[in-house]
Amino acid sequence: MNINKIFVCVAFIAAAFKSTAQQHVSLNTYSGQAEVKASQSITLLPGFTITAGSTFRAYISSVADVCIPLQSQPSLSTTFTLSRSVLAPGFTLPAQLTSASTCEVSEGVQYYDGLGRVIQTVSTKASPTGKDIVQPNYYDNFGRTPRSYLPYTVNGNDGGFRPSALAEQASYYNSAPTGVASTAAPFADTRYDLSPFSRQVEQAAPGTPWQLSGGHTVKSSFLVNDHTVLNPSTSTGSRRVAKYWASTNTNGTRTLNRAGGTAIYDDNSLYVTVKKDENWQSGCAGTVEQYYDKAGRLLVNRIYNQLPNGQIQMLSTYYVYDEYNNLCYLIPPQAEPDNDNAITQAVLDDLCYQYRFDERNRVVEKKVPGRGWEYIVYNSIGQTVMTQDAVQRNKSPQEWTFARYDGLGRKLMTGIYQHPGSTADANISAPANSIRALLQEIAYTQTYAYEYRSSGGTQGYSNRTVPQANISAYLEVSYYDDYNIPGLPGTYSQAALASSNRTSGLPTASKRAVLNNLSHYLWSVSVYDDEGDVVKSINQHYLGGLLNEGNYDETAVNYSFIGQVIGTSRAHKVNWGTTAIIKQDFEYDAQGRNVYTKQKTNNSPEIILSKFEYNDLGQLRTKKLHSEDSGTNFLHSITYGYNERGWMTSVSSGLFTEQMRYNDPQHGSTARYNGDLSEQEYTMPSTGAQWVGYSYDKLGRLTAGSASRGFYESNISYDKAGNILSMNRDGGTLSYNYLSGTNRLGSVSGGGLNTATYQYDLNGNTVYDGSKVNVNVGYNMLNLPQTISGSQSITYTYDAFGGMLRKQSSTAVDYISGIQYTNANIEFIHTSEGRYRVSDGKYLYDLADHLGNVRVTFGKDPNNGSATRMQEDEYYPFGKRRPVEPVSLNNFYLYNGKEYQPELKEYDYGARFYNPETARWNVVDPMPDGYESQSPYNYVYNNPVNMVDPSGMFGMKLNPWIKPQGESIWKAKWIPDGTPIPAGWEYVGDDNFLFGMLQLSVVPIHANQMSPWERYDFRAALGLSGEDLYRFTNGKTDYRLKYVSDSYRDYRIAFNASRDPLVDMFNVGMLAWGAGDVYMLGRLGYMAGARYIAGRAVQRIAAEEAAGIGANRAVNYASHGGEFLDDGARMVEQGLAAKGVSVIGPRATYREFAKKIGANFLNVTDEAWTMRKNVEFLQEVVKRGDDIIFSGKYNPLKLDPNSVLGQEIRYLQRHGYSWTDDFSRMIKK
């Protein structure tokens, strides 16, 4: 018998010493190892000498004793690949790995059938108890996977193949181990249609209620449009679609057109995909319809709601393109685009999204509902060099935010430019754009597009790019490659110069302005080792609102062999003296799961802050808090429970217990099957057992949340944009009135509130809030509240990244990356589980519910050593605080863990403030793109029971998706909320992100492992106060959240770029499924920058790799039209001649493009085209084995999988084709 065996070993590092996880370790020589750990003792014998300047750490690890011999024995009777990752130094030969422990080597085995398909994956001894984790796969006769199985564990397997895996898996879940949900259906079935494209028509999920026979599945159907009109009294939806298009005027503006105001698409001219989630019962209510044209463009997204009176409500969002295929208008439901009436310019300005493009199809003007027009200027190589919002335009002289870059495209600085001679323009609907056009011409024709280091130049750089004069302020300046930086304080530079000199290409220092005083700059310095890891960071702070070089934090970082942060030491300095020292140690198990977090603050003894224990499958099972005796005893313990779908069902402790009910309500609520809570039961010391029942409309918006204790928010009604119209709160009715034809709240009354009116600035920020007895708000350039006047007097101080530095009201509060001062004294230091109170050296802990809402704060009773509650809190569904015993407010970090502003009764989320009294944000969503059907003032899409907004930038569900680092997004897997991200995996998005066929949507944050130089710059990149960030990331130092761009303003421009398909293919690939670290899209130059990069890529690839993969990549870049088409075609013609290539794509583009490059294509007229001819063409393509190239300006990932193009892709995949890593083409395996 011929047995195929493939061994893949990675990460071999030569070293003279093998670090083992033994109980006792003795060393007599030093061999350059960075760390040694043992479970009981380490002895350094005579002769052990550490080389000067080396970094060495020896420590006793509480988890070292769980390391067991790997003893791998793959089954030789089945074809397999064996992958091993080395976790510890000392291995030089593959043979050494056979005797390694699980703490030194991790192993995975994939077994294949005769067709090369993975039929089983075994992670050797990867469970917390040392068992193998087995993932079986099943295929039908068509090569499809009609059933997906949950993983299970098996003991004593040693990586071997399990021939009876399905029976074992069923038995495992029939009587699952403690902490794992038992179920009779530990699998998810998929039902396909009978077409050649095998479209998914029904998707089940693990668990008996979610099986195909249970009716609570995700369903899809595929139709075409017709003239059916909605009858609100019936359950039949409409298939009628208004026909809009945009035309380009001679001045570059666009005009929205609809013939006669009544034109509709012909019957059978559009493809319709209808989706129904697990809650759907009958009729059209609760369904989502997406209409695509034959080019695969999404034209309409239509959803159906059912009003309390039983009437059906249709909500349609239209996407309107110009003749160049640019998306020019997004018309949300509030604009009533289905009606047979012309949409006026006033409606466009107040409710719709508008985009204008230049001759290179770059977005140069943009308008979001509620805000004025935003302008964008590019340089000759497509980088964004200037932006202007409506508030900046309303100044005299007008202001612009500018950016400069170096020759490598790295952003060097941003600042404020004042255009000489300009006057204020307050026109929100049709402002003059002559200055933008002038600046665009200057930027495009300037001699140079980049700056270089110059010791005598501005901020240490040359001054060659626009603007060269009339600069009123520099907001941020970044330095790279070395520490020869003008103005860098000596103490900071000396610390840096003592480190590695291998810093070329790395960011070394930056300074950011204080927005309240633009002459003040705060320095940040990153210090590296020879591997490019940040081993020390220096961050200047702004204590007391004073600029002092002696006020800074110096943080040292230690890493494990595989790059995990295992220790940090932070020295907090004030006027050169150290006033606080915070040391943390982190320990992980063999699979990279955090097990212990230890902390020593100032002179207090080291404690175990938290210990994590996991169930058999690696889900967090128990968290133990506060141990002073090395883990023998803990102050408090929390246990977590999950259902068969991985949804968290319980949080249990002695001070707070929460039971989350979905499909199993106990108090009369309607069962929910899509992950939304139907009921929530909880127990706190002063309340006893209580419950809250929730109701939703068919769009998933909360309509009622009523508590057994008698407080509630109910009878919540909305308009088509999701603006709240009315709400009952504890018997009082809140009535909302909006400014005519807008999403702006005009007044609110009732419910115990003063009858209030509101006023707004040109950016849509609330500048007057009458509900707080005449509060006037002034905003800074980041649209963050800076001054509060009227009945309150508050000043907020921020840096240029939006991080809050200081709050001055009746008291002064300073925020210094987790250290919080009150009136010049340290009040507390944030920890990953609560706070350390400096006044008495006491650790305080927060117990939170599933949303992160802090319910109980407790500490150690000094008299009896028990856990004693210090504060309890309850919340209305939309976040209004309802204090319980004791009523004192000592902890202000409450709802979602955000800081409560008692003067305003609002929460600071970082990017904006949230008002729980009205359940609305005070400013327009900084990132509204992607959620255009919603009002930009809505809080978490009106589903506050099941969604959170980590930063004020976007709402997200709790259950995440992850993928292997460096792998395609198509390998993403769902994991339960609360489950730590395993080693080698990274976060890519929430449930909404991967709904359907993984249609690409916005992923503004990532919890993947940052590149070394970003680990300690995360606060600036995120733009949150240190406290908020620290709490949201649970205080971890290795996994951080960061945005795709450098600032909020940059992100708004950057996201425009993501609408451009070329950016999606070239840049958003890095954002969503890139190789490891997530790169900032903003630093790639946004949309125009991507075009430039693509053009350069065509030239480089065509010149260096004229045949093979290089040629095909060049074709992909060239295929996106514009100035690169002809050049790209010529460059790759020679390469294509050597191999077969076929082109598919929109009919408007694929023929011309295929002819230019000499490729195969379906050569039939539109009238003669049929699906049968299309399939026959694809059969020939498959037979020849041609590579597949796509034409046209679109992203295949955004296509409806059931459009013609989507079906073509599925057909090719079923016949052996797969995507290349960059998604530029498909090749046959």
C-alpha positions, 0 to 999 in steps of 0.5 A: 500500500502506498502511504502519502505522508507530508510533514510541515515543521515551522519556526525552527530557531537554533539555540544552545539551550532547550527551555523545558517546562519542568518542575525543577530547572538547574543551569550552569551556563548561559546560552543566550536564552531569553527566558527560563520557566519551571513549575517549582524551582529554578537554580542558577549554578556557579558559571551561569553568567549573563552577557551584558545588555542581554534580556533574561527572565527566569520565573516560576510558572503556575501553568508549567506543570500542565505541560505533557509530552506531545508523543505524536502518533499520526495514523499512517494508514491515511494520507495526512499533513502534519504541522508543528509550531515551535513554542520554545527555543532550543530546537535545531533538528526535526527529530527533537520535536518528537520528544517535546512537550505541549508547551514547547510544540503545538501540533495539528494533523489534517487527514485527506480522502482520495480526492485530496479533501480534508476529512478530519483535523486533529489538534494534538493534545490541544484541549485544556485537559490535554486531549486531542480536539477532533474536527470531522468533515463530511462531503456528499457525492457532489463534493459539497459539505451538507453537514458541519460538525462541532469539534469534540475531544478524545483522550489518548489519541496522540494525533491519530485518525478517528475512524468512528469520529461521527459516532464518537462526536454524537456520544460526546455531546449526548453527555458532554463534559462539565461546562459544555452544552449537551445536544442531540444535534451537534451539527449544522445542515445545509440544504442546496437547490437543484441547480448546477450552481448548488445554491444554499437555500437553507442553513441550520445550526447546532442544536435541536431547535435550529435543525432543518426540521425545526423551522428556525433556520436561515433561509434564502430564495432566488427570484426576479423582479416584477410589477407586484405592488405592496399591499400593507394589509397582506403578507405579500411583499413588493417586487417593484423597483424604481429605476434611478440613475445618475448622470454627470454634468459638465462641472463634475456634479451628478444629477439624480434621474428617474424618468417621469418620476415613475420609471421602474425596472422591467419585469425579470430584469433584476435578480432578487435574493430573499433572506429570512433569519431564524425568527421568521415565521410567515409572509414578508415581515422580517425578510430582507430582499436584495436586488442586483442587476446583470452586472452584479451591482446591488441596486436595492436593499429592502426589508419588511416590518410589521407595525403594531396594527398589523400593517406591513411596512416596506423600507428600501435603500437604493444604490444609484450609480453613474455612467462610470459605475461610481456609486453616487447616491444612497437613498435610505427608506426615510426618503421614500424612494419607492414612491412615485414622486421625484426626490427633491434636492432638499430630501437629498441634502437632508436624508441621503448620501451623496458622492461626487467624483473627479475625472479619475473616479476619486471621491472629491466631495461627499455629503452624509445626512445631518452634515454639510459637504466634505471636500477632499484633495489628492496629490499627483500620486493619489494620496489624500493631502487635504480635507475640509468639513462644513465647520472648517469651511464656515471660518474666515479664513477657511481651514483645511486639514492637510497631510504630508508623506515621505517617499515611501508613502508613510504619513509624516504630519498633519496640520491645519492650513488657512486659505488666504483671502477666503471667507466663511461659507455657511451654505450646508447644501450647495457650498462653493467648491472653487477653492477645492478645485484650486487646491486640487490643481496646485496639489496635482501640478506641484513638483514634488509629492513627498518630503524628506528628513531635514534637520533645518526644515519644518518639524524636521522635514523639508517643506516642498509639498502643498501647503507650504505657507499659511499653516496655523498648526501642526497636529501630529508629526511622525518620525521613522528609521532613527532617533536623530529627531529635532526637539526630542527631549534628551531623556527620551532619546538617550533611552532609545539610543541604548537599544537596537539600532535595527530600526530602519522602516520602523516608527521611532517617535511621534508628537501630537498636539494638545487641541486646547493649546496647539503650541503644546506637543506630547512626545511618544517614543518606541524602543525596539530589540533586534527582532523589531519588538517594542521593548520600551515605550515612553509617552509624555502626559499632560498632568495638570494641563502643563507641558513638562518633559519630566512628566512621562510614562516609561513602559518596559515589555518582555516577550516569550519565544513566540512573541506573547507579552509575558511581562510589563513594567510601567514607571509613571513619572511626574517632574522626573520622579517616579510616583507609581510603578505597575508591574504585570505578568501574564501566563498562558497555557500550551495553546496560548490561552491566558491563564494568569494575570498578576499585578504588583502596584507600587509597594503593595505585594504582588497578587493574582489579579485573575485566573482563567479556567476553560472547559473541554473545548477551550471556552472560558468556564471560570474566572477567579479574582484576587489571590494573595497566596499564589492561587491557593485561595481567591476572593471571588469566582465567576462561572460562565455557561453556554448553549449548544450554539456557543451563546453565553447563557449564564454568568454566576457568582456570589454577588451577581448572577445573570441568566440569558434566555434566547429560545427558552423564555420563562416569563411569557416573552416571545422566544428568539432564535437568532441570538437576541435575548428574549429574557434576562434573569439576574440576582444582586444582593439588594434586589434578589431574583429579578427578570426583564422581558424583551420585545422586538419588531421585525427589524430587530429593534427593541420595542419594550424592555419590562422588568419585574421590579417595575421599571421599564422602557416600552411602547417604543416606536420608530420612523423609517430611519430608526429615529425614536418617535415615542417611548414609555418610561416608568409610566411617563411618555417621551415624545420626540419631534424632529426638524422637518425632513431631517434626522435631527431631534428638534424637541423632546418632552414628557417622561420627567424631562424638561420640554427641550429643544436642540440646535446643531452646527454644520457638522450635525453636532448638538450645540444646544441641549435644552433637556439639561436646562440650557446646556451649550456645547462647543466642539473641537475639530474632531467633533468631540465636546470641548466646552460646556457652558450655560447651566454647566461649566466644563472644559475637556482637553484632548490630544490630536488623536482624540484621546481625552487628557483632562476634564475641568469642572468643579473638580479637575480630572486627569486621564493618563492611560489608565491612571486617573487623577482627581485634583492633582492626586492619583485616585485610582489605576485601572486594572483589567478587572476594575481599579486599584485605589491608591489611597488605601492600596485596595483592589476593587473589582467589577462584575458585569453582565453580557454587555459589559454593564457593571452591576456590582463593584466589590472589594476585600473586607479588611475585617473578615477577608470576604468579598464585600459589595461597594456599589450596585447598579441597574439599567434601563434597556437604553442605558439610563442608570437606575441606582440601587443599594448603596446609592453612592456613586463611587464608580463612574465606569458603568454602562458598557463600562463607559465613564458616566458624566454626572454633570451631563448624565451622559456616557463618554464612548471616546468618539462621541457622547451618548445620552441615555435619557433620549437614547441617542448620540449627540453627534452624527456617526463618524462612520455611517457608511455601511449602515445607510438605512439608519439615522446616523444618530441611532444608538446600536441600531436600536438593539441595545440588549444584544449589541454594543458600541465599543468606541462610539464609532459603530455598533456590533453584535457580541459573537465574533468570527476569527480566522487563522493568521495570514489565511483567507477570510474564507477560512473564518470560523465563528466562536462564542462570545467570551471565548479567548482568541486562540493562538495563531488566530485573529478577529475579523468581524461579528456575525453581521460581517460574515452573514451570507456568503461573507459579503464584505462589510466594514470592519473598523476594529481588529483584536488581532495581534498588533505589529510590535511598534503598534502595541503601545501606540494603540491609544493614539490610534484608537482615539479613546481615553486610556481608561475606556480602551483599557477596560474594553481590552480587558487590560491585555497588553498584546491584543489591542483594538485599532482603527483602519486609519490614523484618525476619525477624519482620515477614516471617513476618507478611507472608507470612501476608498473601500467603496472603490472595488480596486481598493477592496481588491488591493487594500481591504484585502489587508484589512479583512484577511491580510497576512497577520497584522492589519495595516492601516488603510489610511496609510496606503493612500486611500482610494486614489493611493490605491489606484496609484499603487495598482498602476505601479504594480502593473508596471512592476509586475509586467516588467519583472513577471510577465508570465504566470501569476504576475501576469494575471495579477497585472491583468486584474489591476489593469482590468479596473478600467481608467488609465491603466486598461490599455497599458496593463493589457499591453504589458501582460499580453506576452505573459498571457500568450503562454497560458489559457485565460478566460474573462468573465464579468459584467457584459458592459466590460468583459468583451472589450477587455478580453479582446484587448488581452487576447483572452477567451470569453463568451462571445454572444449578444445580450439578446442571445445570452442564456444561462445554458450557453453560459454553463456551456462556456464554463464547461469549456473553461473547466475542460481547458483549465483556463485561469479566470480573470474578472473585468469591470469595476466591482469586487467579487466578494460584494456580489450576491452569490446567486447573481449570474456572476455569483453562480459562475463563481460557485460553479467554478469552485465546485469544479476545482477552482479556488481563489488566489491569496489576493483574490485577483483571479481563480485557478484550477487546482 
